[in-house]
Amino acid sequence: MTKSNASYYVWVLTRSGAPLTTEGPYGPFSFAIAKQNARIAASKGLHDRAVTRGRDPSSKSFMIERRYQAGTGAEVR
């Protein structure tokens, strides 16, 4: 499955960088739409956002693909 047709989710992150399970996840989206939504939400919000592969953070297949900084929407590397 390629990133263009896989299911990706947008999560609000806690200060420690873990998915905030009381809010979200939002999706599923294509990878491009998930990145766009996460960047916009991070730029307008107080918490970082992440694009993840997988919906369940406790799953072995769960992976954060991209992370965006709160307030700026800049990608965190």
Residue pairs with C-beta under 8 A, 6 or more apart in sequence:
3 31
3 65
4 30
4 31
4 32
5 30
6 30
6 31
6 53
7 27
7 28
7 29
7 53
7 55
8 27
8 28
8 29
8 30
8 31
8 34
8 51
8 52
8 53
8 65
9 24
9 25
9 26
9 27
9 28
9 29
9 34
9 51
9 52
9 54
9 55
10 24
10 25
10 26
10 27
10 29
10 34
10 37
10 38
10 41
10 49
10 50
10 51
10 52
11 19
11 20
11 24
11 25
11 26
11 49
11 50
11 52
12 19
12 20
12 23
12 24
12 41
12 45
12 47
12 48
12 49
13 19
13 20
13 47
13 48
13 49
13 50
13 67
14 20
14 47
15 47
17 48
17 67
18 57
19 25
19 50
19 52
19 57
20 47
21 57
25 52
25 55
26 37
27 34
27 55
28 55
29 37
31 51
31 65
34 51
35 51
35 66
38 49
38 50
38 51
38 66
38 68
39 49
39 68
39 73
39 75
40 73
41 49
41 68
42 48
42 49
42 68
42 69
42 70
42 71
42 72
42 73
43 68
43 71
43 72
43 73
44 73
45 70
45 71
46 70
46 71
47 70
48 67
48 68
48 69
48 70
48 76
49 67
49 68
49 70
50 64
50 65
50 66
50 67
50 68
51 64
51 65
51 66
51 67
52 62
52 63
52 64
52 65
53 61
53 62
53 63
53 65
54 61
54 62
54 63
55 62
56 62
66 75
67 75
67 76
68 74
68 75
68 76
69 75
69 76
